[in-house]
Amino acid sequence: MLRLGIDVGGTNTDAVLIDGDRVLGAVKASTTADVTGGIVTAIGDLGQATGFDPAAVQAVMIGTTHFINALVEGERLAQTAAIRFGLPATRALPPLVDWPDRLVTAIGGHSHLCHGGHEYDGSPIADFDEAEFRAVLDRAVAAGATSFALSSVFSPVNAEFETRAAEIIAEQLPGAPVSLSHEIGRMGLLGRENATVVNAALRGLADQVATGLLRTVAETGINAPVFLSQNDGTLMDVDYARRYPVATFASGPTNSMRGAAFLSRLPSCAVVDIGGTTSDVGILQQGFPREASTDVSVAGVQTNFRMPDVLSIGIGGGSHVVHQASGTAVGPASVGYRLAQEALVFGGTRLTATDVAVAGGRAEVGDASLVAHLDKSAVDAALRVVDDRLAEVVDRMRASAEPVPVVAVGGGSILVPDDLAGASRVVRPDHFAVANAIGAAIAQVGGEVDRVYSVVPQQRDTVLDEARQEAVDRAVAAGARPGSVEIVDIEEVPLAYLPGNATRIRVKAVGELSLGGPRA
């Protein structure tokens, strides 16, 4: 299958062409303000480099920062009604209670509570009050809400109230976007609800972006289905992305990690992805990023949907290097995308991490003669700061005291030494600078189940089999080829504080993309 992988970053838009396991070509283009311009340029440059026939491309995979940027900036967000079913419980912590004020204002501050919700075993806390919900809906619409986020206590166990409320909205407001928490987040009310509200606030933008990406790809002569990268390293089609834009938030680091696994042939390792401003470090397990086990803060909002466990530090290729009486500092300030104009090796006047890497013999970038005057002890001191910071973050991420292989990717990975403390070895694969786009191109399709089950004695295997099959069915429904799906992760956590042998079971399945299969 001839695949085109594209990753839209803050500085560069990378594009790669892959045929099976072979990388046929890779290019970088500057990201433009409208994003689509950078994609068109990258595809055009890739065509010149490889001469590929656009009609031969069978699938296009895109990783984008559109949606996370919109939330961080607090712009282009829809007026969103956050409606929760949980009364008489949960009154003390209403929807949006822990949100930053600026984001509450950006989405209109529409917070509503209704009777309903369920216990962990699926029994109702209170009955669904249809008249009450219709009155809340009328108030939300009158206040200007155009998108709706519905959450209910323990809805991953019983989604009855969320589903019924969505039916009423569809009846009263045909075509209005509705986001349901049991489809987005995991167990844990506030984190799941927050993720759902964020998703709802991005639905209008998602529709515009999806339409724009389809049009952009079509204008380049490519007549192939378009997929977007998800946070867990799998794919979703464009229609799915219109409904669940929140699933793209961490696609950048995830794509880099998946690309690192593909290029290095190491399914389990630490990945250090260094760009112009930051270094992202994560752990690969069976070729997929280890997922965060706790709630993740996104733009100041605590959420609990699928996110990779990534630790970021302010060291990149463009990081400022400053020598002071107290010692040498590297980052977090950075020249970012202006590296090619401001770094010493490119004729600029700012001392950057790239300059000390060149002066220290780690890289051959720009004109080395322009940094030949740097004091060797000062260069060594700066490189030691970089090495110590990277070693520290790898040490914090690994799960045991055993050294782990480290795969260095990203344009700034020239900073990584060949011998890093805590690493059994350092691997710099071919095409390391475009690992993110490669990760997008080789992504598979996934399905996940995360639910609390009552595990009766002697029935554990039956419950696990049921969860496995549901995860497989979800992967196939999302576009995976039947027969190619396999289980890549199972997590089983007994909940001792709940009666009835309650156990939280999470199962993840992935499979190869089937272009002729069904879509989510």
N, C-alpha and C positions, 0 to 999 in steps of 0.2 A: 504494500500500500504506500503510495507516494503522499507524504504528509508535509504540510507547511505549518511550522510552529512560529508563533509571534509572541514576544513578551514586551509589553509597553511599560517602561520604567520612567522615573522622574527625569532622567537625563537622556537615556538612549532607548530606542526601539530596536530590538534585536529580532532577526528573522533567520530561520534555518529551514533547509529542505532535507527531508529524511526519506530514504527508500529502505524499508525494513529496518536493519540494524546499521545501515550505512548513512553517514552524514555527507550529503552531496555538495552542500555549500552553506556558508554562514556569513551574514553581514550585520553591520550596525548602522543605524541612522539616527539623527537627532530627533528626540520627541518634540512634537509641535504642540502649541496651545490647544488646538482642536483635536489632538491625538490622531485623527484619521490621516492627516497629512504625513506624519511620520510613518504610518503603516504603508501608505502608498509608495513613499520613497523607498522603504525597506524592501518591499516586494519588487519594485522596479530594479533596484540594485542587485537583488538576488537573481532576477531574471538575466541581467547582464553577466553576472558571475558564472551562472550555471547553464544558461540557455534553455531552461526547462519550459515545457509546453503548459501554459495555464490550464488547458483542457484536461491534462493528464493528472492534475492534482485531485486526490479523492477525498481529502478532508483538511480543514483549516482549524487549528487550535490556537486560541488567543488567551493570554494572561493579561489582565488590565488592572490599573490602579484607579480607574474612574470612580468607583463607589466608595472606597475607603477615603479617597481624597475629598469627596463631597461631604462626608460625615465630619472629617477632621476640620474642614473649612467652615462647616455649618451652612453651606450654600446648596441651592438647588434641591432642597428637601421639601416633600409634600406636607401639607397640613394634615396631621395624623391623629386619629382618635384611638387612644389606648383604653380598651374596654376589658375588664377582668371579671370573671365569674368566680366568686369566692365567699361572698357574704353569707352568714354573719361573721365568718372568719376573715382574716387578712386586712381588716379595716385599718389597723395601725400603720401599715406600710402600703399606701396606695400606689398605683402605677406612676412611674417617673419620679419616685421619691428620691432616688439617688443620682439623678441626672444633673449634669452641669447646667446652670441657669441659661447659658447662651443657647444650648441645644433645645432645652424646653421651650424657649422663646421661638427658636427657628422652626419647630414643628407645630407650634400653636398652643402647647400646654393643655391639650384635651385629655383629661384623665377621668375615668368613670369606673364605678364599682357596681356590680349586679349580684343578686343572689345566685348560688349555684356552686359548682366545683365538686370534686370527688375526694374520697379518702384513697389511700394507697391501693386498697383492694377493689376499687371501682365503685364502691357504694357512694351515693350522693351525699354531700354536705347539706345541701338544700335543693329543692326542686327548681327547675328552670322557670322563671317568671317571664312569659313572653310579653305581657303588657309592659312590664318594667323595662325590658330590653328595648322595645319599640320606642318608648318614651326617651330613653337614653340616646338612642340612635337619632331621633328627631332633634334633640338638643345639640348633639355633636354636629349634625349637618347644618343647623342654624348658626352654629358658631364658626362654620367655615371648613370643617373637616372634609377632605376629599379621599383619604385613604384610611383603612381601618385595620387595627391590630387587635386580634382576639386572643385572650389567654384565659385558661381555666385551671384551677388547682388540680394537680395530678392528671392533666389531660393526656400525657403520654400513655397513661394506663386506660383512661376512658375519655375519648374526645367527643362525646355525645353533644355537650353544650356548645363547644366551639363550632361543630359542624352545623347544628341547628341555627345558631346565630348567623353563620355565613349564608345559609339558605334564605333567611329573612332579609339580609342585606341585598342579596341578589334579586330578591322579589321587589324590594322597595327602590333600590338604586342599581338597575341593571348596568353591568360593566364596571362598577366601582371596584378598585383593587382591594382585596381582603387577604391578610396574612394570618395564618393560624399557628399558634405556638407549638402544637404537637408535631408540626411538620418541620420545624426549624431548630428549636433548642432541645436540650436534654433535661433530665430530672433536675429540679431546683427551680422554684417559681420565678424569683426576681430575675435571675440570669436568663432564663428562657423567655420571659416576658420582654425584657429589654432587647434581646436579639430580634424578637418579633416586631417590636415597635421600630427599631432601626430598619428592618427589612421593609416594613410598610412605608416608611418615610422615603425610601429610595425607589419605590415601584415606578413612579412617573419617569424618573431619570433612567431607570433600567430599560424602559420601553424605548426611549429616545436613543440610548446608546446601542441597544440591540439592533434597532432599525439602521442606525448609522454604520455599524460594523458590517452588516449584511450588504448594504449598498456599496460600501468601500471595497469589499472583497469582490463583489460582482463587477465593479467598474474596472478592475484589473484583468478581467477576462476569465476569472476562476469561477466555475460553476460547480461548487462542491459544498456540502453541508459545513456549517460553522459551529464550533464548540468553544465554550469558555472553560478555563481552568478553575477548579474548586480548591478550597482550603486544604482538603485532605489529600491532594495529589491526583484526584480523578477528574473526569470531564462531566460537563452538562451541556445539553444543546441550548440553542439561543432561546427557545420558548421557555425552557426551565429557568434560564438566567433572568428572563423578564419577571418571573414570579419570585425568584429567590436570589436577588442581587447580593445579599449579605454573605452568600456562600463563596464569593470571590475575594473576600477581604485579604486573605493571606496567600493569595495565589503566587505572588512574587517570590518570597522565600521558599515556598513549597516547590515551585517549578525548578528553582535552582538546586534544591536537594534531590529531587527526582532526576534531574539532568546529571547531577554528580554521580548518582547510583548507576545510571546508564553508561556514562563515559568511563567510570572507574571499574565497573563490574564488581563493585563492593556493595552488597545488599545491606550490610550492617557496618556503620562507621559514624564518625562525626564529620559534619560538613561545615566548612568556614567559607562563607560567601561574602566577599569584600567588594563594595562599590566605591563610589567617590567620597561618601560621607560616613557610612556606617559599616560595621561587620556584623553579619547575622550568623549565629552558630546554632545548629540543631543536630539531632541524632536521627539517623536512619535505622529502621528496624524492618527487615525483610523488604527492603527497597522503598519503604514509605516513611514519611516523617513521623516521629513519635508525637502523639497528640498531647496537648496540655491536659493535665488531670484536674485542674482547678479553673475557676472562672477567669476569663481573660478580659482585661480592660481595653476597650477600643474607643479612642477619643474621649476618655473619661467616663465611659459607660461600661459597667460590669456585665459581661455576657457569658453564656455557656454553650454556644454552638461549637461545631467542630473547628478547632484551630490548632496549628502545629505548635509544639513546644519549642519556641525560638527565643534566644537571648541576644539582644543587640547592644553593641557598644559603639561609642562615637569615635571610631578609628577607620579611616578609609584612605584611598589613594590621594585625595585632595586635602587631607587633614593638615592644619597648620602645625608647624614644628616651632616651638618657642623655647629658647634657652634662658633660664632665669637663675638668680642666685640660689633659689630653693631647689633647683633641679630642672630637668628637661621635661616639657609637656608636649604631648602629641594629641591633637583634637581637644574637645569635640568640634571646635570651629573648623570649617572646611571651605575650600574654594568651589567645591561641588563640580557642576558642569563647566565651570570656567577653568578647569585644570589646564587645558591646552593653551590657554592664554596667560595664566598667572604663575604656573610652576617655573622654577629656574631652568629646568632642562628644556623647556619650550620657549625660553627667552623672556620669561616673566620676572617678577621681582619678589614673589612670595616663596619662602622655604616650606615645602610640603613633604609629606611622607614619601611620595614618589621620588622626590629629589634625593632623600637620604637612602632610599632603596637602590637607586642608580649609583650614588656615590659609594655605597657599601658593597657594590658588586652583585646585588641580588637581581638586578633587572637591567635590560638594555632598552631604554625608552628615551626618545628625544636625543639631545646632544650631551653626552657625558662630560665633554670638556667644560660645559657651563657650571658644573658642580665640582670640578677638580680642585677648586680652591678651598672647599669646606674642610674644617679641622677634623681629622680622623677620630679623635676622642669624642667630639660632639656628635659625629655621625653614629659612632658605636653606641653612645648613650641614648640617642633617639631610637635606634633599632632595638636596644634592650627594653625600652619602654613598650614598644610594639609587641615584642616577643612575650614579655611578661603578661601584658594584658590579654593577649590571645590565649596563652597557656592557661591563665586563670579562668577564662570563660569556658574553655573546653573542659577543664577540670570540674567546674560547677555543673556542667551539663551531663557528663558521663555518669552511668548508674553504678559503677563499681570502681575499685582502686586499680583495676587492670588497665594498662595503656591501651588506647584504641587507635586504629588507623584514622588519619585525618585527610579528607579530600578538600583541596583548596580550589575554589572556583570564583568567578567574577573578575572583572577587569582589574580590581585592586589586589588580587591574590598574590601579586608579585611581592607583597609585603611579608608573606608567610615564609619563615625560614625552612630550610631543608630538614633541620633537626629541631623539633618543637617539644618542649617539656610536656610529658604526659601522653605523647603520641607514639605509637609503636612505629609509625612511618608516616611521611607526608607524601601524598599523591597529587600531582598536577596533571590531569588528563589532557589529551588533545581537545581543542575547542572549549577550554575551560572558561573563556571570556563570555561565551554565549550559552552557558549551561542552563540558564533560565528558559530560553526559547526551546532548547532541546527537551527540557522537562515538559514543556507544554505539548510538544509534538508527539512524545511517546506516551502520554498519559492514557490511562485505562478508565473504564467506567466502574463506578462503585455503588454499593448499597449498604445501608447500616440500620441496625436495630438497637435501640437503647431503651430498656423498659424494666419495670419492677414486676417480677413474677412471684407467685406464691408456690414455692417448691415443696410439694408434698413428699414425705419420705418414700424412697424407692422410685421416684418419678423424675429425678434430676436429669438423667440422660434424655428422657422424652422431652422435657422442657428445652434443653439445649438444642436438640434436633429441630424443634419447632422454631427456635430463634434463628438457627443457621439457615433453615429453608426460607424463612421470611427475608433474611438479608440477601440470599441468592435471588429470590423473586424480585426484590427491589432493584438489584443490579441489572437484571434482565429488562425490567420495566424502564430503566433509565437508558437502555441502549446497548447493554453488553450482549455478546454473542452467547446464546445458550450452549452449555457444554464447556465454555472457557472459564466460567466463574469459579473462583476458589476462595475459601475463607482465609483471610490473612491476619485476623486478630480476634481473640475472644477474651472478654474481661468479665469475671464473675465475682461480685462483692456481696456477701451476706449482710443484711441490714439488721443488726442485733437490736436496734431500738424500736423496731416494728414487730408486731406479732405475726404469727402464721408462717414462719420460715420465709419471710420476704427476702428476696435476693435480686439485686440489680444485675442484669445481664446485658452486655454490649457486644455485638457481633458485627464485624466488618467484612464484606465480600467485594472482590474486584474481578473484572473480566475484560477481555479484549473487545474493542469497539466493533459493533456490527452495523454497517451502514444500511443494511436492509431490514434491521430489527425495529422493534417498537421504540417509542420515545416517551420519556416521562412527561 
